[in-house]
């Protein structure tokens, strides 16, 4: 049982006074961010909604390349690779994804230096007859086919390269700010009745009705939006680089299996590290896959050949739940497994990063994941439209927005302002686009204030 004394009237008055002084600042920030960043959010949400169901669209559009009739006979992966190399002569092999089921094709992926970064050429081979079913340009580690790759790059950067990626980073950088600011304003407004936080006010009309729906929907989807903001930032140019550096410092990186061809019985002994023991020759992909299967690395896998005299890597690529990402290294000369890495042994933060990215892409829980993302995006679009509608109805004729009292923040005590300013600086440094745009908002706000003062 708690022994803390209830807050005194003076303490309650102090908290109320602090909020009364901070509220105009929070309201102004939510107003400007919502009004000026919302167009970027609208584009990101609409293109994200388009991306959600691309796995199903791929299966329909690329049926010939992806699917074959089932057959009891299966050619060796070595023969399938030979057929792919004959269809794309002179190309450098990048990896092989053997057919996971009898009705799927094998994907043989080649480097494509003539294509933009992260693009490859993939040859689709019938695993039963070694017939080449097609050659397509694919994108990224997920081997997105042209349709999904086009939509992915539209969502990521509007097909404008690194410059275009600024829009999505700006949207992700501000989304969590808009959400937290809106929650703070809404919770304070509804503090007398918590049950009305997620239920629109019945009988309300006009702008009050719009605000009721805007606040209730926003509260219901707040956690989902914070998740999309956090995971989206990991792909961004500037904030993403900071996330990568932070993961390196905290040892949260995704581990990789060692490709040093050291026999297991010699691992850990002085003088046996490196590429010793390689005697030349190559057992070929078929034997490598059999060795991986003996270690339980089965299902959809990707086989990567050794770069010089190292080892093959066979990595599971099943990203649904439960996630299968085990990997083994296999000596190209002997066909012996030289290292094993289990997903269960990954650091917790590396697992969370894997799950977070896959959930953001709609892969983790299959169709359920896709439907939840679609509902979340539609709800976000609705709150944005409601927000613009509220602004338009309240906007004075010929003015940018309804005036909010300036200067109230000066009444906030230094013990609140100083930590708030310090946190803002740290966040702005970690999220550069947020910092730059926040400075721009402040300049805009000051300019509008001076302009209004001059007019009056």
C-alpha positions, -999 to 999 in steps of 0.1 A, spaced: 0 0 0 14 34 -10 25 57 18 30 88 -4 11 118 6 -13 132 -20 -1 163 -39 -8 195 -21 -29 222 -36 3 242 -42 19 213 -61 -12 208 -82 -13 245 -89 24 245 -100 18 216 -124 -12 232 -138 7 265 -142 36 247 -160 12 230 -184 -7 263 -190 26 278 -200 38 249 -221 4 242 -238 7 270 -264 42 258 -273 30 222 -277 -1 233 -296 19 255 -319 44 227 -326 16 202 -332 -2 227 -355 28 236 -377 41 200 -378 7 187 -386 0 213 -413 34 214 -430 46 178 -425 12 162 -432 17 163 -470 49 142 -467 30 118 -444 1 116 -469 25 105 -496 44 81 -474 11 66 -461 -5 63 -496 26 47 -512 30 24 -481 -6 13 -485 2 5 -522 32 -16 -510 14 -36 -484 -1 -61 -508 27 -63 -534 36 -99 -524 2 -111 -537 5 -89 -568 39 -104 -575 25 -139 -575 -1 -129 -601 20 -107 -623 50 -130 -624 33 -163 -624 54 -177 -652 87 -168 -636 77 -179 -601 57 -211 -606 60 -244 -624 40 -276 -626 50 -301 -598 70 -331 -609 85 -361 -590 119 -355 -608 142 -327 -595 174 -318 -612 205 -311 -592 211 -275 -582 244 -278 -600 225 -285 -633 201 -257 -626 230 -233 -620 246 -244 -653 213 -237 -672 211 -202 -656 247 -194 -665 241 -205 -701 211 -182 -703 231 -153 -688 267 -160 -700 297 -141 -685 277 -128 -654 292 -131 -619 271 -153 -596 258 -136 -565 236 -162 -549 211 -191 -554 177 -195 -539 167 -231 -546 130 -238 -552 114 -241 -517 84 -262 -530 79 -284 -561 58 -257 -577 83 -229 -573 112 -220 -595 149 -217 -585 162 -182 -585 198 -178 -596 209 -142 -588 238 -125 -607 256 -92 -601 246 -65 -625 271 -36 -624 252 -19 -652 221 -15 -630 216 10 -601 229 1 -567 210 -28 -549 197 -42 -582 206 -76 -596 195 -99 -624 177 -130 -615 173 -161 -637 143 -182 -629 149 -219 -636 124 -248 -635 139 -272 -609 125 -302 -627 135 -296 -663 161 -268 -659 141 -247 -684 148 -210 -679 114 -194 -672 126 -158 -675 152 -132 -665 141 -102 -644 158 -73 -626 154 -77 -588 160 -54 -559 174 -55 -524 180 -84 -501 144 -95 -504 148 -100 -541 118 -78 -549 106 -83 -585 102 -52 -608 66 -43 -597 74 -44 -559 108 -27 -565 91 1 -584 66 6 -556 93 2 -529 114 30 -545 83 52 -549 76 48 -511 112 53 -502 122 82 -524 97 90 -551 122 77 -577 143 108 -571 174 90 -557 189 102 -524 173 136 -527 138 120 -528 146 100 -497 146 132 -478 108 133 -479 103 99 -462 130 107 -436 113 140 -429 79 122 -425 94 95 -402 113 121 -381 83 141 -374 56 114 -371 65 105 -335 66 142 -325 32 148 -340 18 117 -323 32 125 -288 22 161 -290 -13 152 -301 -16 126 -273 -5 151 -247 -30 177 -258 -58 151 -261 -51 135 -227 -51 169 -210 -84 178 -228 -100 146 -218 -85 142 -183 -119 144 -166 -132 113 -186 -106 87 -196 -131 65 -214 -137 93 -239 -101 92 -250 -109 65 -277 -146 72 -282 -158 102 -302 -181 125 -284 -217 119 -293 -239 148 -302 -209 171 -310 -212 192 -341 -190 213 -363 -153 216 -354 -158 200 -320 -171 169 -338 -141 168 -361 -117 172 -331 -135 144 -313 -129 120 -341 -94 132 -348 -83 127 -312 -101 94 -307 -87 78 -339 -52 92 -332 -52 77 -297 -62 43 -310 -34 42 -336 -7 60 -316 14 29 -308 13 17 -343 24 51 -357 53 53 -332 63 18 -344 62 29 -380 82 60 -372 109 41 -354 113 14 -379 111 37 -409 140 58 -395 163 27 -397 161 29 -435 167 67 -438 199 83 -450 210 105 -421 191 92 -391 196 57 -404 234 62 -404 232 73 -368 211 42 -359 237 20 -375 265 36 -356 246 33 -323 240 -4 -330 277 -9 -336 286 9 -303 261 -11 -283 269 -44 -301 234 -47 -314 245 -56 -350 230 -85 -368 256 -113 -365 270 -131 -396 284 -166 -398 322 -169 -401 334 -181 -435 369 -190 -424 373 -226 -434 386 -239 -401 377 -275 -393 355 -276 -361 380 -297 -342 406 -271 -348 386 -240 -340 399 -220 -311 435 -235 -314 463 -211 -320 477 -211 -355 446 -225 -372 426 -194 -379 421 -178 -413 417 -198 -446 441 -227 -438 430 -261 -449 416 -251 -483 431 -276 -508 414 -263 -540 384 -276 -558 347 -270 -553 321 -296 -543 294 -275 -559 261 -261 -546 242 -295 -544 266 -310 -519 267 -277 -499 229 -277 -496 229 -313 -485 255 -305 -458 233 -275 -446 202 -297 -445 221 -321 -422 224 -292 -398 187 -284 -399 191 -254 -423 161 -261 -445 132 -244 -461 136 -213 -481 174 -207 -481 199 -186 -500 233 -200 -510 261 -175 -514 293 -188 -531 328 -181 -515 344 -149 -526 379 -164 -529 390 -195 -510 366 -192 -481 333 -210 -476 298 -211 -490 271 -196 -468 237 -211 -466 212 -188 -449 175 -193 -442 154 -165 -456 120 -173 -441 109 -140 -424 74 -150 -412 67 -160 -377 85 -180 -363 114 -164 -380 139 -188 -395 173 -171 -401 198 -199 -392 230 -200 -412 259 -224 -418 293 -220 -436 304 -250 -457 340 -255 -470 339 -254 -508 367 -279 -510 355 -306 -486 318 -299 -482 322 -299 -444 303 -275 -422 328 -251 -407 305 -228 -387 269 -225 -376 249 -195 -365 214 -200 -350 188 -173 -349 181 -183 -313 217 -171 -305 213 -136 -320 214 -107 -295 180 -96 -284 182 -62 -301 193 -78 -334 162 -100 -332 140 -70 -324 154 -52 -353 147 -81 -376 112 -85 -364 106 -47 -365 117 -44 -401 97 -74 -412 65 -62 -394 70 -28 -411 70 -45 -445 40 -67 -437 59 -99 -437 61 -111 -401 26 -124 -396 15 -128 -432 -19 -116 -442 -28 -105 -407 2 -82 -407 -8 -68 -440 -44 -61 -429 -33 -44 -397 -9 -22 -416 -36 -13 -441 -60 -4 -413 -33 16 -396 -25 36 -428 -62 42 -436 -67 55 -400 -37 78 -404 -50 92 -437 -83 98 -420 -68 117 -390 -47 139 -415 -78 148 -435 -97 156 -403 -68 177 -391 -68 197 -423 -106 201 -421 -104 215 -386 -77 240 -396 -97 251 -426 -129 257 -406 -110 276 -379 -87 296 -402 -95 333 -401 -102 348 -436 -69 356 -453 -48 342 -424 -25 312 -422 -41 298 -390 -59 307 -358 -36 327 -335 -22 311 -304 -9 332 -275 29 338 -278 54 341 -251 36 319 -225 66 296 -224 86 323 -206 66 316 -175 79 280 -174 105 275 -147 141 268 -157 140 234 -141 116 224 -168 129 244 -197 166 234 -194 160 196 -195 135 201 -223 160 221 -243 188 196 -237 166 167 -248 156 187 -279 192 193 -289 202 156 -285 172 145 -305 179 171 -332 215 159 -334 204 123 -338 176 131 -363 192 159 -384 162 165 -406 141 170 -376 166 195 -362 168 215 -394 131 216 -400 124 225 -364 147 255 -368 128 264 -399 95 262 -380 108 286 -354 120 311 -380 86 309 -397 67 313 -365 88 343 -355 83 359 -389 46 354 -388 45 369 -353 63 400 -364 42 403 -395 10 401 -375 24 426 -350 32 450 -378 -2 447 -394 -20 453 -360 
